[in-house]
């Protein structure tokens, strides 16, 4: 274990990095990933990336219409929501369209 630490430390010195600098760099990458990453795609409840249409489909089946997701995705989300909503027994297109009104 001590030998590994010595090798690790000497490799960092060859790169001109201290362990402190390495931790700051990794921390910065993690923070950027967490703050920028979620804004790129819409997420399902399982945290898998899904398209706007798929998000609408999921919401139409089990969740209310999301105005914020609609603002990001527009017609793709709306069409997915209608498809998901009308797939539920007892829901008509009119009922589903009225569910999209705020």
C-alpha positions in Angstrom: 0.0 0.0 0.0 2.8 2.4 0.9 4.6 1.5 -2.3 1.5 2.3 -4.4 1.3 5.7 -2.7 4.9 6.5 -3.4 4.5 5.5 -7.1 1.2 7.5 -7.3 2.9 10.6 -5.7 5.9 10.4 -8.0 3.6 10.2 -11.1 1.8 13.3 -9.9 5.1 15.1 -9.5 6.1 14.2 -13.0 2.9 15.8 -14.3 3.5 18.8 -12.1 0.3 18.2 -10.1 -0.1 18.1 -6.4 -2.8 15.8 -4.9 -4.6 19.0 -3.9 -4.6 20.3 -7.5 -5.9 16.9 -8.7 -8.8 16.9 -6.3 -9.7 20.5 -7.2 -9.8 19.5 -10.9 -11.9 16.4 -10.3 -14.3 18.4 -8.1 -14.7 21.1 -10.8 -15.5 18.4 -13.4 -18.1 16.8 -11.2 -19.7 20.2 -10.4 -19.9 21.1 -14.1 -21.3 17.8 -15.0 -24.0 18.1 -12.4 -25.0 21.7 -13.3 -24.8 21.6 -17.1 -25.7 17.9 -17.8 -29.3 18.0 -16.7 -30.1 21.0 -18.8 -29.2 19.2 -22.0 -31.9 16.5 -21.9 -35.2 15.8 -20.3 -35.1 13.0 -17.8 -37.5 10.2 -17.0 -38.1 9.2 -13.4 -35.5 6.5 -13.7 -32.9 9.2 -14.6 -32.4 7.7 -18.0 -32.2 10.3 -20.8 -35.3 10.2 -22.9 -36.5 12.3 -25.8 -39.1 15.0 -25.4 -41.7 12.8 -27.1 -40.9 9.9 -24.7 -41.1 12.2 -21.7 -44.6 13.3 -22.9 -45.6 9.7 -23.4 -44.5 8.9 -19.8 -46.3 11.9 -18.4 -49.4 11.2 -20.4 -49.7 7.8 -18.9 -48.9 8.6 -15.3 -48.3 12.3 -14.6 -49.9 15.7 -15.2 -48.9 17.8 -18.2 -45.8 19.7 -17.5 -45.8 23.3 -18.7 -42.0 23.6 -18.0 -41.2 20.6 -20.1 -43.6 21.8 -22.8 -41.7 25.2 -22.8 -38.5 23.3 -23.5 -39.8 20.7 -25.9 -42.9 22.2 -27.6 -44.8 20.0 -30.0 -42.8 16.8 -29.4 -43.7 16.7 -25.7 -47.3 17.7 -26.5 -47.8 14.9 -29.1 -46.1 12.3 -26.7 -48.4 13.4 -23.9 -51.5 13.0 -26.0 -50.4 9.6 -27.1 -49.7 8.5 -23.6 -52.8 10.0 -22.2 -55.1 8.5 -24.8 -53.6 5.0 -24.2 -55.1 5.0 -20.7 -58.5 3.2 -20.6 -61.4 5.7 -20.4 -59.4 8.7 -21.7 -60.6 10.4 -24.9 -58.6 12.8 -27.0 -60.8 15.7 -25.7 -60.1 14.7 -22.0 -56.3 14.6 -22.8 -56.3 17.9 -24.6 -58.1 19.6 -21.8 -55.4 18.2 -19.4 -52.8 20.3 -21.2 -54.5 23.6 -20.5 -53.3 25.5 -17.5 
